[in-house]
Structure formats: structure tokens, C-alpha cells
Amino acid sequence: MTKEREGELLMVGLALLESWFPILSIVSMGYIGALHTYALSLIVALFFFIIIMAKRNRFIELKNRNAYKDLLLTSFWITTLFILVFVGMRYTTAGNMAVIVFLQLLFAYLYFNVLGKEKMGKMHTLGAIIMGIGALIILVPDEMVFNRGDLLILAGSAIAPFANYYQKKARTFCSSETILGFRTVVGLPFVVLLAWFFEPALEYQNFISALPYIVIIGTAIYVVSKIMWIEALHRISITKVSAMMGLVPMMTLFFAYWYLHEIPDLRQILGIIPVLIGGYLLTKPKVI
């Protein structure tokens, strides 16, 4: 199996897990708020990262001073991104969130392909464009009016390529577990502080009700899927990784209908078609 195919398979598994992220987060936020959901999920994730890093002797990687610039920049961008996303989810639907986050593809293509030096073949470029069109079909409402949640998540999508860029650079110095553990330790105090300032204090019963969702988010999303994400970034281009995230909104629309009874409209359903076509083109092997 080629390195590129390994990255593609990692992204398919990641998409399945990530498709549940907005659904579980919205349910948890109904009990304890957006920032508290983010902070508690990070605490759960940090517990597992410490165990994994200790078991695999990863703490020694933190002695490499060359990694710190990329690790700190990764922490800054990724924490900012998720704060925007969590707060934005208070005002929009799970389906909208998944699709808007997918627009990081368009920003990644602009930053790294149009303005940068990372090139893709014509077929892969066509696939990326088609997937972007599908996302726009799903995203843009008939009234052409975005709510504030959509705009906050869109801002998060705009900075996502920077987070991915520095994560990819950091991966050359240290493992996925070290990157994720480091960014969690750095970002957690800021998220806790924001939650303490801007959201009501936690109530015990609400905390207990939200706990199962927090545990799933903290383990499946912030541990398993993020390790898969960084490993995929290590194997394939940032633009291609971002484009394959087009599978997430399709899955989220389905699971949100099944679990939250969010009924997708015709525009969202039609948008899934180019997402699938673009994803197929994007994952075809390069012709030499």
C-alpha cells in the first residue's frame, strides 16, 4: 500500500468520526454551554494523551527545541479555530457547521496552490473544485443571509489551513501524540478562562447529563480522529486532506437527520452529489 493511499484511508475513517462532532457538541452545549463543552472535552483528551505519551516514551520529544516554534503556532491557530467553531455552533445547525468547516478546502487551495508552491495534478485540482462547488451549493441560503454562527465558523475555516500547515511541519520533529498533547496543554488554560468569564457556572445535574457526550468528544474526536488527521497530513498534501473532509458534511447531514431530526433541504441534498464526484476524482492515483 502506498503512503498516499494510507493517508486517504485515514481520512475516510476520520470523516466518519468527525461527522458526529457537531451533533454531539450541540447536544452537550444544550446542557453546559459551548466553551465549557470545549474545555471539558480537552481535559478528557489530555488524560489520554498523557497515558499514550508515557506508554510510548514520547515526552523525550519535548526536548527538541527545533519543534517549539511549530508546536506553539499550531496551538495558537487550532485553539482559536475551535473557539470560533464551538461558539458558532450555538447559532447554527449541525449540518451547516460541517459544511462551512469544509470550506477550509477553498482557503487551503488559495493559500497553498494559487498563492503557494504546493501543486496538484489537473484531475485532483478538478476534484477539489467540484467538491468546493458542492459545499457552496449546500452552504449558500436562498436569502443570501448568513447568521453569526455561520460567520464565526467560516472564520475558523479560514484559519484552518494555517493550523494544518504548522501541524504538518511539527510532525517532522515529533509524533502525533506529542503535537496533540502539547497543543492541548497550551490551549486548555485559555479555554477554561474564557468559559469562566463568559458562561454561567456549571450545574451538577447538567454536567452529568452532558458527561457522556463530553467523553465521546474527548476520546473519539480529540484523540483518535486527531491522531488520524496528523498522520494523514504526514502522508498527503494539505489541500487534498482538506478536500477529503468533504465526506464529513455528507455524513453529518445523514446522522443529524437520524439523531437530531434535522431535515436537510433540497439544496443540501443536491450539494452532496458534486462532493462525492469530487472526492472520487481527488483520491484517484496520479497518472505518471
N, C-alpha and C positions, 0 to 999 in steps of 0.2 A: 504494500500500500504506500502510495506517495505521501510526502509531507503535506502537500496541498489537499489531498483527499482526506487525510486525518483532520485537518483544520475544518473542512466542510462538514464532516460527520460530527465534530464537536459542536459546530454551530447549530446543527439540526437538533441535537439533544438540548442545547442551551435554549433554543427558541421554545421548546416545549415547556421548560421550567419558567422562563421569563414571561410566557403568556399568562401565567397565573399571578404575576407580581401585582398588576393594578387591581385585580379582583380581590386578592387577599388584603391588600393595603387599604382599599376603600372600605371593606368590612371592618378592619381594625380601627381605622380612623373614625368610624361611626361611634366607637366606644371611648377612645382616648386621644384623638387628635392626630394631625399629620406629623408634627415634629417629634412627639412622644413615640409614635409608631416607628419612625426612623431611628431614634436614639435607642430604644429597647431592642430593635432588630440588630443594631450594631453591637450591642452588649452580648447578645446571644452568639452572633458571629464571632466576636472576639474570643469568647470562651473556646470555641472550636479551633480557631486559628492558633491559639497558644498551645493547645494539645497537639495539633498537627505539626507545628514548627518544632516543638520539643521532641516529638517522636522521630522526626526526620532530620533532627540536628540542624535546623535552618537558622537558628539565632546567630550562628557564626557568620552568616552572610551580612549581618548588620555591621560588621567590622570593615566592610568595603566602603570607604569614603567616596569612591567614584560614583556610587549609586545614589547618594543622598539628594543630589540636585533633582534627578528624575523622580525619585520617590516623593519628595516634598511637593513638586509641581503636580504629580499625579494626585496626591492627597488633596491639594487645593482645588483642582478642577473637578474631581469626582465628588467631593463633598458639596461644592457649590451646585453641581448638576443635580444631585439627589435632593438637596433642599428645595430647589426650584420645582422639581418633579413632585415631591410629596405635597408641598403647599398647593401646587397647581391642581392636584387630584381632588382637592376639596371642592373644586368648582366645575369639574367636568366628568365625563363618563370613563369607564374602564377602556372601552373601545377607542374613544378619541385619544386617550393618553397613549395607548400602544401605537397608534398610527402616527401621532405627532412626534413621538420619540424616534420613530423610524426615519423621520426626515433628517436625522443626522447623516443619512446617506448622501443627501444633496449637499450638505455642508462639507462632508468629507471629500466628495468628488470635486467641489470647488476649491477647497484648500490644497488638496494633495495632487489632484490630476490637472486641473485647469491652471492653478497658480503654482503648483509644486512640480516635483520631478518624478513622482510615483506614477508610472504609466500602466495602462491596461490594454489588452487586445481589443480589437473592434467588436468582437462578439460579446465580450464581457462588458464593454462600455455600453453597448446596446441594451444588454440585460439590466445594467444599473439604471439607465434612463427609463426603461419600461417600468421597472419597479417603482421608480420615483413618480412616474405618471399615475400609477395605480394608487399610491399613497395620497397623492393630491386629489384624486377623484373621491377618495373616502373622506379626506380632511375638509375640503372647502365646502361650507354650507351654502344653501341657495341664497340666503340673505347676505352672504359675504361679510358676516359679522362674527368675530371671534370673541369668546368670553375671556376673562382674565386668567382663568385656569389654563386655557389653550395657549395663551401668550407666554405664561410662565414656563410651561413645558417646552414650548418652541424655543425659548431662550436656553433651556437646558440642552436641547438638541443641538443648538448652535455651538455650544462649548464642548459637546461630547467628543468630537474628533481630537481636540487638544488633549483631553484625558486619555484617549486611546493612544495617541502619539507618544506621550510620556510613559504610559504603561508598557508600550512596546519597547521603548528604549531601556526602561528599568529592567525588563525581562532579560536583557543581555548580561546584567550584573548579578541578578538574584532570581530565586524561584517565584512562582505564582503565589505560594503561601506567604512568603515574606512580603511581597508587594501588598497583598490584601491585608495582612496583619498590620503592617506599618501604616497604611492609609487609614485603617480603622482606628488605631490608637491616636493618630494625629487629628482626625476629623471628629471623633466622638465628643471630646470636651466642648467643641463649638456647637455641636448639635444639641447637647444637653443644656447648654447655656441659653440657646435660642428657645428651646422648649420651655424652660423655666420662666423666661421673660414673657413669652407671647402666648402661652397656652395655660388653661386652668390646671391646677394641681390634680394629680391622678387620684381617682377614687378606687378603692379596693375592688369593689364588685365589677366596675368597668374594666379594670386591669385584668381580672380573672377571665372575663368574657373575651377580651382581646388576646390573651396569652397564647392560645393555640395557633392563631394566625401569625403572631409575632415569631413564635418558634419556627414555623414553616418558612416564613420570610427570611429569618436569620440564618437558617441552615441550607435550605434548598436554593434560595436566591443569592444570598450574600456569601455563601461558602462554595457550594457545589457549582452553581452556574457561573460565578465569577472566576473560579479556577479554570473552568472550561473556556471562558471568554479570553483570558490572558493567554492560555495555551493556543487558542485559535489565532490570536493576534501574532503569536510567535511563529505561526506556520503560513499564514496567508496575509494579503495586503489589508490595510485599514479600510479602504474603500470596499473591498469585497466582503469583509466581515460585517461592515455596516449595512451593505446591501442585503446580505442574507438574513439580517434582522427583519426583513420584510415578511418572513414567516410568522413573526410574533403577532402583528395586528390581526392576521387572518385567524390564528388560533385563539387570540383573546376575544374576538368577536363571537366565536363559537362558544367558548367557555363562559363568557359573560351572559350570553343568551340562556345557556343551560343552568348556570348557578345564580346569577343575579336577575334573570328575566329581562335583560336589556335587549330589546328587539332592534336589530340593525335595519337601517333604511335601505332603499334600493341603491342609492349612491354608494354606500359602503359595500354592498354585495357585489356590484359591478366592478368596484375597485380591486376586489380580490383577484379577478382574472388576470390583469396585467402583472400583479405581484407574483403570481405563480409562473407565468410565462417568463418574466424577467429573472426569477430565481432559477429556472431551468437553464436559461442561457448563461447565466453567471457562473453556474457550477459545472459547465461542460469543460472538459480538459482543453488546454490551449493546443492549437494546431501548429506543429513545428514545420 
